[in-house]
């Protein structure tokens, strides 16, 4: 693949309904999906991990349930999603299996990326699936979502997933080949914009509406998604995906708009940990642990000498020396109660002490940022 994907460790690909489902027949565009999965297999063969965020369940399900054309009531949308999701998951599983890949279905709601415990569980599950070589296929859980908790479109869902997982690229495949200065269907003088480094009010004013008649998102939702992902250090690519092998087409130079993040995902995450989250407690560590952190290592239970405050797994905590000097902040892998029980112990002893196998680290280096010298 081209430089568009070069160096990307994790790529999130959002697939719009108009690409997956024929708008007239209401049936899955299987040949197109087969070409997309071939592209995904090529990316993985080149060393990248891939997450798919897929629309299409409602569009498929409404035909299966013989619902009439036009707007659906909420309960009809949910019923359509329930029926269509089965068909969609079967297709992904079958086609990816032909490339020796395992598809894993994950359904998310807005709360799964907002509520801390659910966020951590979703992140851990997706991370494990990726580590095991699977291709997670994510959709909003339309069967239970209501107007109050819906993402509203899968562009924003893709951005939330990219942010949560620290992705390097978010690719929004839909019915448009990028951002224009105006709607190209209405303005013959509209100019394509190949690259955006900041989403300004002028850029936002260029957004138009979706033209597919199948999906819920438009350019405005894509710009919202781009803001979310760029803030997490992820580049965003908006491209037209209707042709076969859309990812290979992009690698070959197909037109697109690239939104470039100003920081890396790792830097964005550490900045968030250092300056945004409110610490719920503190861990007091010995000098050996201080040196380990300064060498870029994780904080292990063995280096902890005292646990202060009441916090839960995933909360932000301060990391201090015994004389009170702050050296770091991070997201803790254990509650205060469990942290007190394993403080000063070797990681090999954790399971025997707590009765379950947790992480070896109290704070993993990816969830920790140094704040002192």
N, C-alpha and C positions, 0 to 999 in steps of 0.2 A: 504494500500500500504506500501511498505518497507521503510527503511531509505533513499533510493534514493530520495524519494519525501517528507520525513518527514520534517515538519517545513516550507515547501515551501508555500508562500502566493500566488505566481503567477507563473504558468508554461506555457511556450510557446512550442508548439509541431509543428515541421515542418515535413510535410508528403511529401515524394518524389513521383514523377510520377510513378515509377516502382512498387510502392506499391498499388496505386489507380487504375491503368489501366493495364489490361492484355496486355502484349506486342504483343501477337499473334492475339487476337481477336479485340484489340483496345477498349474493353468495360470495364466499371466500375466493379471493384471487390467488389460488393455490400456486400457480406458476410463479407469480411475483414473490410469494412468501418463500418458496423454494430457493429463489435467487438471493433473497435477503439472508437466509440461513447459510447459504454457501459463502456469502461475504463475511458473515459472523465467524464461520469456521476458518476462513483465511486470516482474519484478524487474530483469532486465538492461536493459530499456527505460527503467527509472527510474534507471539509473546504477550498480547494484550488480553485483559479480562474484559468481558462484555456483559452488560445488563440491558435487557430489552424492556421498555415501558410501552405496553401495547394497548391501543384502543381497539374497538371493533366488536366487543361482546354484545352491546345493545343493538348495533346495526345488524349483526348476525341473528340474534335472538328474536327480534321482532318479526323476521321472516319465518323463522321456525314456528313461532306461536301464531302466525297468520294475523298479525295486528295491522290495521289499516295505515295508509300513509298519513303524514301529518304529525303534529306534536303529540307526544305521549304524556299521560299522567305519570306522576312520580312512581306509583306502584306498578304501572305498566313498564316503565324503564327498568325498575328493579327486577321484575319478572323476566324481561328480555335479557338482562345481564346474566341472570342465573342460567338461562337456557343457552345463551350464546357463549358464555365463558367455557362451558364444557367442550363445545365444538372447537373453540379457539385453542384451548389447552391441548386437546388431542392433536390438532394440526401441528402445533409447535413441537410437541413431544415426538411425533412421528417423523417429521422432516429433520429435526436436529439429530435424532437417533441415526439417520442415514449418514451423518458425518461423524458418528462415534461420540456425540455429545449428549449430555443429559439435560433436559429442560426441567426447571423447577418453578412451579406456579406460586406466586406470592401476591396476595390481595392486601392492599393498604387503604386506610382511611386517613383523613387529615390528622386526626388525633395520634396516629401512630408515628408521625414525624414531629409532633409538638409536645406531647406528654412524655416526660423524661424517661420513665421506666419502659414504656412501649417503644420509644425511640431506640433505647439501648438494645432491647430484645430484637427489634427489626434489624438494626445495624449488625448485631452479632450473627443473626441467622444468615443475612445476605453475605457477610464476610466469610462465614464457614462454607456456604455454597460455592463461592468463588474459589476459595482455597482448595475445594474438592474437585474443581474443574467443571462444575455445572454452569449452565446459562440461566440465571434467574429471569423469569418472564413476569413482569409486574403489571398489575392494573389496579385502578381504584376499585374498592369494594362496593360497586354500585348496587349490589343486592341488599345492603344494609344502610348505605349512605343516605342522608337526607339533605335537604337544601341547606341546613345549618352547618353541616360538617363536610360537604363535598369540596374537593379541590376546585371544581368548576371546569377543568379540562386537564388533559394529560400532559400538556406542555409544562404546567406548573408542578404536576406530580413528578415529571422527569427531572425538573430542577431541584425539587426537594430531595429526591433520591441521589442525584449527583452530589448535592451538598452534604448529605448525610454520610455518603460513602467516600468522600474525598476524591471524586472522579477528576480526571484530567480534561476530558472532552464530554460535552453534551451535544448530541446530534439530533436536531428536530427535523424529522422527515415529514413533509406534508405536501400540500398542493401548490406551494410557492417556492421559487428558487432563490429566495433571499429577500432582503429589505430594499425597497425602492423609495425614492424621494416623494413619490405619490403613488396612488393605485394605478398600476400600468394598464389595467383594463378600462380605466376612465380617463387617463391622461397620457396621450401619445408622447409627451415630452418627459415622462417619468424616467429617472436614471437609476440604474442598479448600483447599490453600494456594496463593494466587495469586503470592506473591513470596517469595524467600529471598535474604538478603544474606550469609549465612555458613552453611556446612555444619557444624553442631555435632553432637555425639553424639546429641542429641535428634532432630535431623533424620534422621541415619543410622538411628536406631531405627525410623523410620516406613517404611522400605523393605520391599517385599514381593516376590513372585516374578512372573515373566512368566505371563500367562494365555492367551497365544495358542496354545501348543502347536506353533508353527512356528519362532519365533526362539529364539536362545540367551540373549538378555539379559533382565533384569528391572529393577525399580526400583533395586536395589542397584548394578547395573552403570551405570545412568544417573547415580546420585550420584557414583560413581567418576569417570565421564566429566566430570561437572560440576566436580568438584574440579580435574581436570587443566586444563580449559579456562578456568575462572575464574582459576587461577593465572597464566595467560597473558594475562589482561585481556579475556577473551571472555565475553560474556553467553550463558547457556544457556537455551533454551526447550524444555520438554517438553510435547508436545501430542499429542492423538489425531488420527491422519491418515486414518482410514478413509473419510470422505466425499470426494466429488469436490472438486477445487480446494482442497486443505487449506491452502495458504499464503494464498490469498485469504480463506478462512474465518477464519484467524487475524487477518488485517488487518481483518476485519469484526467482530471481537470474540469469536471462539470461545474457550472456556475453555482455559487453559494455566497452567503455572507458569513463572515467569521467575526465573532465578538471576542476580543482578546482580554483576558483577565490580567490585572496588573501585578498579581502575586501568584505564587504556587499554591496548590491545595494545602500542603503541609504548613506553609507560612500563614495562610489565612486561618487555619484551625488553631494554630498556636497563638495567634493574635487574639482570637475569640476567647480562648481559655484565659489568657493573661489579663485582658481588659474588659470583658463583657460579663462574665459569670460572677455572681456573688459567692465568695467562699463560705461554706457551711461549717467548716472545722479546720483543724490543723494536725499535721503529723510532724513530730519532732524526731529528727534522725541523727545518727552518729557521723563522725567525720569520714569514715569509710564510705558511707552512702553518699555524702556530699561529693566526694571525689568521683564516685561512679556516675552521678548525675552530670557532673561537669565533663566527663568523658563521653557523654551521649548515651549512657545506659539507662535502663528502667530502674524504678525504685522497687526493691524487693522487701518483703516483710522482715527479713533478717536485720535490715539497717534501721528499723523503727524502734525508738526508745519510749515514745509516749504518744497517746492519741487524745486529742482535745476536741470537744464539741460533739454534736449529735448530727450525723449525716447518713445518707443512704448511698447505695451503689450508684455510681454515675454522677454524684455531686462534685462540685469543685471544692478543693481544699488547698490550704496553704501548706508548704513544706518548709520547716524551720530547723535551724541548728539548736543545740541545747542552750545556747546563750540568747536565743530569741531572734536571730537574724533570719530573714526570709531569703530562701534561695530559689524557690520554684513554686509554681502552681500547677495543679493537674486535676484530672478526673479520676476519682478513686474507684477501684474495682470491687471494693467491699464496703459494707455498712460499718459504722463506728463500732457497733457491738462485735462484729466478726473481726474487725481490724484489731481491736484490743486483745482478742483471743490468740491471734497469730503473730502479733508484734514480737519481733526478735526471734522468730522461728524460721527454719529453713523452708523453702517452697515445697520440698518433698513431704513435709509434715502437715501441710494444709488439709489434705483430705482426711487424715486421721483425727485432726482436731475439730474440724467443722462438720464432718460427716458427709461432705460432698466435694467434688473436684472442681475447684474454681480456677481462676487464672494464677499463674506462677507469680505475677507481678502485682504489687499493691497499686502502682500507677505505671502503665506501659509508657515507654518513651514517646510514642506517637500521641499520647494524651497528656503530655507534660511539657511545660515551657519554663526555661530558666528566667528568673526575675531579679536575681541578686548576683553578686560576685563572690 
